[in-house]
Amino acid sequence: MKLSYGVATSDVKSARLPSAQGDLAGNLRTLADIGYEGVELSVWRPADLDASRLAREVAPSGLAVCCVHTAAIGFEDKLWLCHEEEAVRRAAMGRLKEAVDLAGRFGVDVAVGSFRGKLMEGEGRERSLGWMRDAFREGADYAAARCLRLLLEPYNRFVTNFANGTEESAAFVRGMKHEGLGLLLDTFHMNIEDPSFGSAIYCARDRIFHMHLTDNNRMYPGAGHIPFAEVIGALKAIGYGGYLSIQIAQKPDFRTAAVRSHGHIRSLL
């Protein structure tokens, strides 16, 4: 397993995003100096980015882009894949496809967490579940055509009312029966929704393609009570060999958080 860190492209300025922001090239140099091997890129308006220039910015650091993250799209522009307004859904799908195009430049998967939106309540729930399925099917078709995947991130109940826990999310992904769809697990959300880290990882073992590590307080691993030894042990047991991506609040500051995250997780590998 390799360590990566969530970093936003320079245009992203979102207080809600648990990724390093600001000077992209400088952030990448810092992470490389600490010993990280990869970077997860958070994007807002992917089509406005020059993919070749972005690749040139990343290259000197020696870090591998390991995933493209979409949360900033929803946070900044209020676009959601599942929404009662069709115009919002279509705009969100267009943005998702832009993110897939950018990810294709690096040959990596695209994470979909809060960007999926919510189901309607009451009588509209079943109809909106259809919109959710349609969005993931269309997005997965687009990703698979480029030999990539969409990664559904189970997300806690306080943000969305769809695919909260790992078991529920794994059942949805398996039910879709699509090679272009997988799972990304995040320990912050697992801590809220899953009764056991180890059992959740085992339950989803055939569909996990990426991991987010953060403590229960959204700070660096080791700053809270999540048993990361259990998490890493479970991942080893299922033969997971992908990236462990740090997705945290940059407290007390970016460099300190990155150093402490790296030290804590590296000691368990």
N, C-alpha and C positions, 0 to 999 in steps of 0.2 A: 504494500500500500504506500502511496505517495501523498505528501502534504501539499495542499494548495490553499489559496487565500482569496476571498471575495474582494474584487476591486472594480469600481465603476469607471466607465470611460469619462473623459474630462468634462463632457457636457452635462453629466448627471449631477444634480444638486438636490438631493431628497433627504430630509431629516429622518424619514421612516426607514431608510434602506440600511441594513446591517452590513455594509461594505465600506471599504476605504474609498474616500472621494478626494478630488482635487487633482494634483499633478500626477497624471498616470505614469509617466516615465520615471519620476522620482519614487513613487510608491513601488513600482516594479523593482527598481534598484535596491530599495530597502528590503523587500522580501527575498530577493536573491542573496543579499548579504547575510540574512538571517539563516538561510538554508532551505527555503521553500523550493519545491520543484515545479509547481504549477500555479496558474491563476485562473479564477473563474470571473469572467467579464460580465458585469451588470450593464445593460444597455437601455436606452430610452427611445431614441429614434434611429434605429439601425441603418435605414436607407440614407441618412444624412452623414453617416460615417464613411470615410474612405478606407475600405478594407485593406488595401495594400499599404497605406500609410500606417494603419493600426498594426499590421503585421511587422512593419519596420520599427515601430515603437517598442513592441514586445521583444523582438529578436535579440537586442543587445543584452537583455537581462538573463537570457538562457532559460527563462520560464516557459513551460508549455501551457498554452490555453487549453483548459480541460472541460469547459462548459460555458454556455451563454445563458445568462439569467435575465428574466423578463419582468421582475416585480416593479421596476421603475416606470414601466409603461402604464400600469394601472395607477400607481401612486401619483404620477405627474399629470397624466392626461385623462384619468377616469375612464379608461377603456378596459372593458372586461369581456372575455370570451362568451360568458353566459350573462345576458342582460335582457330585460324586457323590451328594450328598444333595438330593433333590427339594425339600425344605422350604427349603433354602438358595437354590436356584435360583428358586423362586417368590417368596421374600422379596426377593431381589435384583431380580427383574423388577418387583415392585411399587414398589421404590425408584426404579428407572430411570424408570418411568412418572411418578412424582412429579417427577423432575427434568425430564422433558419438559414436564409441565404448567407448571412454573415457567419453563422456557425459553420457553414459548409466551407468557408475559406480556410478554416482551421481543422475541419473534419471532426467536430465535436457535437455533442447532444445539446438540446435546449431545455432548460428547466421551466416548468409552469407551476407556480405556487399560487399566491393570492391573485395573480393575473387571470385566473380562470373565472373569477366572479362568484356569484351566489345563485342558488336556486330560489325561485319565488316561493312564497308561503301559501298555504291553503290550496285552493282549487288549481292554482297555476303551477303547482310544484311539478306535476308529471310532465306538463308541457315544457317547462324549463329544463327538466332532466333530459328531454329530447334535444334541446339546444346544446346542452353540455356534451352529450354523446356526439352530436353532429360536429361540434367544434373540435373535439379531440380526434375524431375520425378524419376530418378534413386536414387538420394539422399534421396528424401522423402520416397520412397519405403523402403530403408534401415533403415531410422529413424523410420518409422511407425512400422516396424517389431519388433522394440525394444521399442515400446510405447512412442516414442519421436517425435519431429518435427524439420524440418528445418525452420528457420525464415528468410525470405527475408527482408533485410533492404533497404528501398528506399534511394538512394544515389545520391548526387548532380551531375549535368551535367558536371562538370569540371573533374570528375574522371571516370564516366562511361556514356554510352549512352543508357542504359537500366534500366527501373524501377527507374526513378528519383523522381517523385512525389508520394505522398501517393495514390491519386486516381488511377493513372496508375498501381501502384504496387498492390493495392487491387484488381483491375480488373484482373490482371495476376493470382494472387493467387486463386481468386474465379473461374476463368476459368479453372484452373488446376484440380479443384474438387478432392482434395487429402487431406485426414485427416492428413497426415504427413507434411503439409505445412501451415505456418502462416506468420505473419508479426511482425517485430520489427521496431518501429519508433524512430528516432533520431532527437532531436530538432535542431541540427546544420544543418542537411540536410533539414529539414522541413522549416527552416527559409529562405533557398535559393529557394526551389521549390514550397512550398505550399502558397497560398494566405492568408490562415487563419489557425491557429493552431487548433482552436476549430472545424471548419468544417472538417478539415482533419481527426481529431480523430474520429469525428462522422461518417464520410464516411467509415472508416475502422473498425468500432466498434466491428464487429463480428469476426475479424481476428487478433486483436492485442493481442499478448501474452508476450510482453516484451517491455520495454522503455529504451532509452538512453537519459540522460539529460546532456546538455552542452550548454554554452552560444554561441552567434553568433561568438565570437572570439576564440572559442575552449577552453576558460577558464572556471573556476568554475561558476555555476549558480549565477547570481547576479553581475558578472563582466562585463556584456554587456547589450544588450537591449531586450533580449527575455522575453516576458511576462509570466513568469512561473506560476503566479496565474491563468492565462487563461488556460494554459496547464493542471495544476492540477485540476482545476474546470471541464474541459472537461472530463478528465479521471474519476473523481468522477461521473459525469453525466451519463457515459456509464456503470458504475459499474465495472470499471477495478480494480482488486485486486492483480495484480502481482507486480513485482519488478520495481523500478525506479533506473536504474543503471547509475552511474556517469562515463562518458567517456570523459576525458578532458586532456589537456596539463597540466603537473605537475608544474604549475607556481603559485606563485614564488618558491614554493617547494612542494613536495608531501604532507607533513603533513598540511601545511597551506591551500593548495587547498582542501584537504579532509575535514578539519574543516569548511571552509567557505561554501563548497558545502552542507555539512550536515546541517549547521545552516540555510541556506537560504531555502532549500527545506522542512526541518522539520517544519519551521514556517508556511508553507502553507498547511500542512496536517491536 
